[in-house]
Amino acid sequence: IELLRERIRDPEINESLIRHVTDRLGHDRRYAIDSTKIDQELGWEPKVAFDEGIEMTIEWYLDNREWMQNVISGSYVEFYDKNYKLA
């Protein structure tokens, strides 16, 4: 949340907009990735560090607010129906 607050700098966007929801049935207790095995067996390493990836993701959404509004409003469905309708 601190990173978002720092990056967005929009007075209309604040923590009160975060909506907490109840857990879904059968939810995972935690999401953690241990890449030790793939690193040891294949020499794999992530190309982007987690913190850097989060920042890049936030920047992408900030730079593409119009796209996000189309997703939220559902207007993209109309576009796909019009342009990709199966014959």
Phi and psi restraints in degrees (value plus and minus 20) as a CYANA .aco file:
   2 GLU   PHI     -81.0   -41.0
   2 GLU   PSI     -62.6   -22.6
   3 LEU   PHI     -82.5   -42.5
   3 LEU   PSI     -63.2   -23.2
   4 LEU   PHI     -81.9   -41.9
   4 LEU   PSI     -67.6   -27.6
   5 ARG   PHI     -78.1   -38.1
   5 ARG   PSI     -61.7   -21.7
   6 GLU   PHI     -86.4   -46.4
   6 GLU   PSI     -60.5   -20.5
   7 ARG   PHI    -101.8   -61.8
   7 ARG   PSI     -55.4   -15.4
   8 ILE   PHI     -97.2   -57.2
   8 ILE   PSI     -67.9   -27.9
   9 ARG   PHI      30.2    70.2
   9 ARG   PSI      25.9    65.9
  10 ASP   PHI    -139.7   -99.7
  10 ASP   PSI      97.8   137.8
  11 PRO   PHI     -81.7   -41.7
  11 PRO   PSI     -41.9    -1.9
  12 GLU   PHI    -104.3   -64.3
  12 GLU   PSI     -31.6     8.4
  13 ILE   PHI    -122.6   -82.6
  13 ILE   PSI      98.2   138.2
  14 ASN   PHI    -165.8  -125.8
  14 ASN   PSI     155.0   195.0
  15 GLU   PHI     -82.2   -42.2
  15 GLU   PSI     -45.0    -5.0
  16 SER   PHI     -86.6   -46.6
  16 SER   PSI     -34.5     5.5
  17 LEU   PHI    -100.8   -60.8
  17 LEU   PSI     -30.3     9.7
  18 ILE   PHI     -98.2   -58.2
  18 ILE   PSI     106.2   146.2
  19 ARG   PHI    -129.8   -89.8
  19 ARG   PSI      96.9   136.9
  20 HIS   PHI    -107.3   -67.3
  20 HIS   PSI     117.2   157.2
  21 VAL   PHI    -140.9  -100.9
  21 VAL   PSI     139.8   179.8
  22 THR   PHI     -91.9   -51.9
  22 THR   PSI     132.7   172.7
  23 ASP   PHI     -83.4   -43.4
  23 ASP   PSI     125.7   165.7
  24 ARG   PHI    -101.7   -61.7
  24 ARG   PSI     137.3   177.3
  25 LEU   PHI     -80.6   -40.6
  25 LEU   PSI     116.2   156.2
  26 GLY   PHI      50.7    90.7
  26 GLY   PSI      -0.3    39.7
  27 HIS   PHI     -86.1   -46.1
  27 HIS   PSI     136.2   176.2
  28 ASP   PHI     -97.5   -57.5
  28 ASP   PSI     119.4   159.4
  29 ARG   PHI     -90.0   -50.0
  29 ARG   PSI     -49.3    -9.3
  30 ARG   PHI    -177.7  -137.7
  30 ARG   PSI     135.7   175.7
  31 TYR   PHI    -136.9   -96.9
  31 TYR   PSI      82.9   122.9
  32 ALA   PHI    -155.7  -115.7
  32 ALA   PSI     118.8   158.8
  33 ILE   PHI    -135.7   -95.7
  33 ILE   PSI     109.6   149.6
  34 ASP   PHI    -133.1   -93.1
  34 ASP   PSI      87.6   127.6
  35 SER   PHI    -111.1   -71.1
  35 SER   PSI      -5.4    34.6
  36 THR   PHI     -77.0   -37.0
  36 THR   PSI     -67.1   -27.1
  37 LYS   PHI     -83.3   -43.3
  37 LYS   PSI     -68.1   -28.1
  38 ILE   PHI     -87.3   -47.3
  38 ILE   PSI     -50.9   -10.9
  39 ASP   PHI     -87.2   -47.2
  39 ASP   PSI     -68.3   -28.3
  40 GLN   PHI     -86.7   -46.7
  40 GLN   PSI     -62.0   -22.0
  41 GLU   PHI    -104.5   -64.5
  41 GLU   PSI     -52.0   -12.0
  42 LEU   PHI    -141.8  -101.8
  42 LEU   PSI     -25.6    14.4
  43 GLY   PHI      52.0    92.0
  43 GLY   PSI       1.1    41.1
  44 TRP   PHI     -93.8   -53.8
  44 TRP   PSI     119.5   159.5
  45 GLU   PHI    -156.3  -116.3
  45 GLU   PSI     125.1   165.1
  46 PRO   PHI     -85.4   -45.4
  46 PRO   PSI     123.5   163.5
  47 LYS   PHI     -97.6   -57.6
  47 LYS   PSI     -44.9    -4.9
  48 VAL   PHI    -149.8  -109.8
  48 VAL   PSI     111.9   151.9
  49 ALA   PHI     -86.0   -46.0
  49 ALA   PSI     131.9   171.9
  50 PHE   PHI     -74.4   -34.4
  50 PHE   PSI     -70.7   -30.7
  51 ASP   PHI     -79.5   -39.5
  51 ASP   PSI     -61.5   -21.5
  52 GLU   PHI     -86.0   -46.0
  52 GLU   PSI     -60.0   -20.0
  53 GLY   PHI     -83.6   -43.6
  53 GLY   PSI     -60.0   -20.0
  54 ILE   PHI     -83.2   -43.2
  54 ILE   PSI     -64.6   -24.6
  55 GLU   PHI     -81.8   -41.8
  55 GLU   PSI     -61.8   -21.8
  56 MET   PHI     -83.4   -43.4
  56 MET   PSI     -59.4   -19.4
  57 THR   PHI     -84.3   -44.3
  57 THR   PSI     -66.2   -26.2
  58 ILE   PHI     -79.8   -39.8
  58 ILE   PSI     -65.8   -25.8
  59 GLU   PHI     -79.4   -39.4
  59 GLU   PSI     -61.7   -21.7
  60 TRP   PHI     -81.1   -41.1
  60 TRP   PSI     -67.1   -27.1
  61 TYR   PHI     -84.3   -44.3
  61 TYR   PSI     -58.8   -18.8
  62 LEU   PHI     -85.9   -45.9
  62 LEU   PSI     -56.4   -16.4
  63 ASP   PHI     -98.5   -58.5
  63 ASP   PSI     -32.2     7.8
  64 ASN   PHI    -146.1  -106.1
  64 ASN   PSI      23.4    63.4
  65 ARG   PHI     -81.8   -41.8
  65 ARG   PSI     -56.3   -16.3
  66 GLU   PHI     -82.1   -42.1
  66 GLU   PSI     -64.0   -24.0
  67 TRP   PHI     -78.9   -38.9
  67 TRP   PSI     -64.4   -24.4
  68 MET   PHI     -81.7   -41.7
  68 MET   PSI     -62.1   -22.1
  69 GLN   PHI     -83.0   -43.0
  69 GLN   PSI     -56.9   -16.9
  70 ASN   PHI     -84.8   -44.8
  70 ASN   PSI     -56.8   -16.8
  71 VAL   PHI     -88.3   -48.3
  71 VAL   PSI     -67.1   -27.1
  72 ILE   PHI     -82.7   -42.7
  72 ILE   PSI     -62.7   -22.7
  73 SER   PHI     -96.1   -56.1
  73 SER   PSI     -40.9    -0.9
  74 GLY   PHI      67.4   107.4
  74 GLY   PSI     -17.5    22.5
  75 SER   PHI     -83.9   -43.9
  75 SER   PSI     -43.3    -3.3
  76 TYR   PHI     -84.3   -44.3
  76 TYR   PSI     -48.7    -8.7
  77 VAL   PHI     -82.0   -42.0
  77 VAL   PSI     -63.5   -23.5
  78 GLU   PHI     -79.6   -39.6
  78 GLU   PSI     -63.7   -23.7
  79 PHE   PHI     -80.2   -40.2
  79 PHE   PSI     -67.9   -27.9
  80 TYR   PHI     -86.0   -46.0
  80 TYR   PSI     -60.3   -20.3
  81 ASP   PHI     -80.3   -40.3
  81 ASP   PSI     -60.6   -20.6
  82 LYS   PHI     -93.0   -53.0
  82 LYS   PSI     -62.6   -22.6
  83 ASN   PHI    -117.1   -77.1
  83 ASN   PSI     -37.7     2.3
  84 TYR   PHI    -146.9  -106.9
  84 TYR   PSI       3.0    43.0
  85 LYS   PHI     -84.7   -44.7
  85 LYS   PSI     111.5   151.5
  86 LEU   PHI     -95.2   -55.2
  86 LEU   PSI     118.5   158.5
